[in-house]
């Protein structure tokens, strides 16, 4: 399994970018982040403020990519509790980002190796899907 990695060519981009350039980057790379979301993330402490009040770095981009990917699964407080300790004053160091993506790819591969035989045992994976659904229901009822 290969996790989409929009930062593979990040070093080809200017080391600092304006918010407009960040928005163009996000649009080109299909990252679901808006200007307002960036401002909210900064206000809420999820993303460090831009350098000199106007310049975003590659580390900011790395943090934004991770936030975008993680927000499909986790709520913002959970993401904040995980990502903020990994950040420096400009976001997630790009080398740390690539290391984390490598670990996530390895984890996704292990998950795929585990789940494929489980789903193959059921015509449609029904038992497994029902178990996951029941666990999710239990979690949300608490």
C-alpha positions in Angstrom: 0.0 0.0 0.0 1.3 3.4 -0.9 0.0 6.4 1.1 -0.3 9.6 -1.0 2.6 11.9 -0.2 2.1 15.4 -1.5 5.5 16.5 -0.1 7.7 14.3 -2.2 8.8 17.4 -4.2 8.6 20.0 -1.5 12.2 20.9 -1.7 11.5 22.2 -5.2 9.3 24.9 -3.7 10.6 28.1 -2.1 11.6 27.6 1.6 9.2 30.3 2.6 5.8 30.9 1.1 3.0 33.5 1.4 -0.5 32.3 2.3 -1.5 32.7 -1.3 1.4 30.4 -2.4 0.4 27.9 0.4 -3.2 27.9 -1.0 -1.9 27.3 -4.5 0.2 24.4 -3.2 -2.7 22.9 -1.3 -5.0 23.2 -4.4 -2.4 21.6 -6.7 -1.7 18.8 -4.2 -5.4 18.3 -3.4 -5.0 19.1 0.3 -8.3 20.1 1.8 -7.1 23.1 3.7 -8.5 26.7 3.4 -7.2 30.0 4.5 -9.7 30.1 7.3 -8.7 26.7 8.5 -5.0 27.8 8.6 -6.0 30.9 10.6 -8.1 28.7 13.0 -5.3 26.2 13.4 -2.9 29.0 14.3 -5.4 30.6 16.7 -6.0 27.3 18.4 -2.3 26.4 18.7 -2.5 23.4 16.3 -0.1 25.2 13.8 2.7 27.6 14.7 2.3 31.2 13.4 4.0 32.1 10.1 7.6 33.4 10.3 7.6 37.2 10.3 3.8 37.1 10.4 3.6 36.3 6.6 6.0 33.4 5.7 5.1 29.8 5.8 7.9 27.2 5.7 8.1 23.6 4.4 7.6 22.6 8.1 4.2 24.4 8.0 3.3 22.5 4.9 4.3 19.2 6.5 2.0 20.0 9.5 -0.8 21.0 7.2 -0.6 17.8 5.2 -0.7 15.7 8.3 -3.6 17.6 9.8 -5.5 17.2 6.5 -4.9 13.5 6.4 -5.6 12.9 10.1 -8.8 15.0 10.3 -10.6 12.4 8.3 -10.2 10.0 11.1 -9.6 12.0 14.3 -11.0 15.1 15.9 -8.8 18.3 16.2 -8.0 17.9 19.9 -6.7 14.4 19.3 -4.6 15.6 16.3 -3.3 18.5 18.4 -2.3 16.2 21.2 -0.3 14.0 18.8 1.2 16.6 16.4 2.1 19.6 18.6 4.8 17.7 20.6 6.4 16.8 17.2 6.5 20.4 16.0 9.3 23.0 16.1 8.5 26.8 15.8 7.6 26.4 12.1 5.6 23.1 12.1 6.7 19.5 11.6 10.3 19.2 10.4 10.2 17.8 6.9 12.6 15.0 7.7 10.4 13.9 10.6 7.4 14.1 8.3 9.0 11.7 5.8 10.0 9.3 8.7 6.4 9.4 10.0 5.0 8.7 6.5 7.3 5.8 6.1 6.1 4.3 9.4 2.5 4.9 8.4 3.1 3.1 5.1 4.6 0.2 6.9 1.6 0.1 9.3 -0.8 0.3 6.4 0.9 -2.6 4.7 0.7 -4.7 7.9 -3.0 -3.8 8.2 -3.6 -4.8 4.6 -1.8 -8.1 5.1 -3.9 -8.8 8.2 -7.3 -7.7 6.9 -7.2 -9.4 3.5 -7.4 -13.0 4.8 -10.1 -11.9 7.4 -12.3 -10.5 4.7 -11.6 -13.4 2.4 -13.0 -15.8 5.0 -16.4 -14.0 4.8 -18.1 -13.6 1.4 -18.4 -9.9 2.0 -16.4 -9.5 5.3 -19.7 -9.1 7.0 -18.7 -10.4 10.5 -15.6 -8.2 10.6 -17.5 -5.1 9.4 -20.3 -5.7 12.0 -17.6 -6.0 14.7 -16.0 -2.7 13.7 -19.5 -1.0 13.4 -20.4 -2.3 16.9 -17.1 -1.1 18.4 -17.6 2.3 16.8 -21.2 2.5 18.1 -20.0 1.6 21.6 -17.3 4.3 21.4 -19.7 7.0 20.3 -22.4 6.1 22.9 -20.0 6.8 25.8 
